[in-house]
Structures are given as structure tokens and as C-alpha cells.
Amino acid sequence: MPQLMLPTTDAPPVIRTDFRNQRAWEAAGAAITAPKEEGYTADVEFIDNPAFANLTATQLLELLTEEAAGKQRCLFVVDETTLTSPEWPVLAIGLRDDHGRTFRVTASALYSVEANLSIGNMYFFEFADLTDADGVLRDFSD
């Protein structure tokens, strides 16, 4: 039986780890990809696989292949916290230089993180350092 691994994606993955509420998952996904005022949308790839149910950030990192880890600067996780909060605070997990560092970003601000990391305009730690006292990044203006 092959070992479970995270798939290699062309865009940063958004991994679902909570499977108790399908409607909440769909609403979170819609909030993540909703067009911003300027018309931009987050370029992410949703991973909806029950094999990843209830996995922690540490466990997900252990499932990364070298190829997947080298291709992205971070991955995003939609977990119980995300699906039970009206702001949809998605867990961001750093790869590369900030391997394993985490913070939360609201679905509406996720685009800024994804876009700036993807083009190398900012580093993961810069976003993590901008979070509010509760560890959530709610707004970002570049």
C-alpha cells in the first residue's frame, strides 16, 4: 500500500482537514477565491481528500515530497478553526526559509499572501509578523 503524500500542485494548496460541514467548506472556498475589489482572485488549488482529516500542521509537513516542498512557499489549511469562525481564518504554513512557521489569515486577505509569496515580493515571515495579537492577519495593503 503506497504511503499517503500531499500532491504536488501548480498553485499553493489549500488542504481541507475538517470534514464535518460540507457547506462551511464550500463557503470558505468561495470566500478564499472571491474576486477582490481590483478584480484579482487567489490562485490556489483545493485539496479535498478525507485521508487528510484531522491532520496537524506538523503531520501535513511530514507528507510533503521534496518536489512539492520545493515548488511552493507555503501551504494553506482549512481546519476546524477556519470552518467555525465567521472570518474563515485559514492556517498558513511556511515552507522553505520559514519551514513549519504558522499564522492564520482571513479568507479575504489570503489573496495578498498568496500573490506576494508567489512572485517573491515578500517573505513568509513578513506576513507572520503583521498578524494581530491573536495571530490572525486580517488586512494587508502592499
PEWO-V397868 format. One record per run of one state. SS is the DSSP state (H for helix, E for strand, C for the rest). FROM is the first residue (numbers start at 0). TO is the last residue. Records with the same first field share a line. If there is no record, write none. Layout:
SS->FROM-TO + FROM-TO
This chain:
C->0-10 + 16-20 + 33-42 + 47-48 + 52-55 + 62-64 + 71-72 + 78-78 + 83-87 + 94-94 + 98-100 + 106-108 + 118-122 + 128-134 + 137-141
E->11-15 + 43-46 + 73-77 + 88-93 + 101-105 + 135-136
H->21-32 + 49-51 + 56-61 + 65-70 + 79-82 + 95-97 + 109-117 + 123-127
